Amino acid sequence: MEMENSEKDISLREDKALVEALFSKESLMQFNENQQQSNDSFFEQQQASILNAIGQQKARIIIFGKYGKIAVAASILAIIATSYLYIQASKQSTATVEYVKIEEIPSEEIENYVNANELIAEIDWSTEIDEAAEIFDETTININSNKDTNKTE
Amino acid sequence: MQNDQTWVIEFQQSTQKEGPFTQLLKRHQQRVYYQIKRMLNNHMDADDVAQQVWIKVWNKLDGFKMESEFSTWLFRIAYNETLNFIQKQQKETDFNQTAEKIDYEDAATGSDHPKSTQIQIALDHAVKQLPEKQRFVFMLRYFEALNYEKIAAITGTTVGGAKANYHQAIKKMEQILKQD
């Protein structure tokens, strides 16, 4: 293990030496120092702002957790309602009146229809006749009774 | 003295996560920030990316299975976030040679680099010219003194690949120096 570590150290030193041959060690150190220049309180401020951002994120999640379910349920209901209304509307618009040619109707059906309506017509006529007969009877009775009273006078 | 692993376990098992998280943050905050800053060469950008890294750590730490060291996992997140930031920046701004030159001169004379000498200017310039992966590997090897196994795990490559990246970075910097 120790040997492995020392080998790694040698390889690191060799790798570093390759760069230091191009640029001086001092300039590399200076480069690193330049990147590390920040005021003393920077890391405390950064820490506070990271924790603050995380706190805000948590708050957003909590709000969503509280009202999110209601919002999701409401939107699902709205989707169902609008799709139902849409389907109904499209059904109405697509409903067309079917025109049937009289030649296409089977004669049996026509006969049945006529027979059924004839029966209704017969019933209607007979009631009309009966009513008319009743009126006629009443007027003739009245006329006869008038004649009788005139005779006795 | 508790190590990273115990803080991670405490974070994963506790409902009061702020405590162990703050401990991990304190232990690694500076190294993460400096690595990102070396990559981006800009304080504000490095601060933003570092914050994103730590927020990601908070969100994903429950799922961390400790198959690698916490620091390796953390640097892998930092690596991905930094590369994402650079790619986004490259999309937003057209990186032409003129802008590069102005930036390079700014870096040499700006307040971020008060003690710049010719050789440091050349170093800054050469580092900036490196492809992102090579730059990241170079920084991890030279400044963080990480072994290649760890670098390979962070950058998602093999040990051989990490070594090749480091040596290619040096070769490229040498070429840039010769050009200058």
Interface residues (C-beta under 8 A of the other chain):
Chain A: K8 L12 D15 K16 L18 V19 L22 F23 S24 S27 L28 Q30 F31 N32 N34 Q35 Q36 Q37 S38 F43 Q46 Q47 S49 I50 L51 A53 I54 Q57
Chain B: E18 F21 T22 L25 K26 Q29 Q30 Y33 Y34 K37 R38 N41 H43 D47 A50 Q51 W54 I55 W58 N59 D112 H113 P114 K115 S116 T117 I119 Q120 A122 L123 D124 A126 V127 F138 R141 Y142 F143 A145 N147 Y166 H167 I170 M173 E174 L177
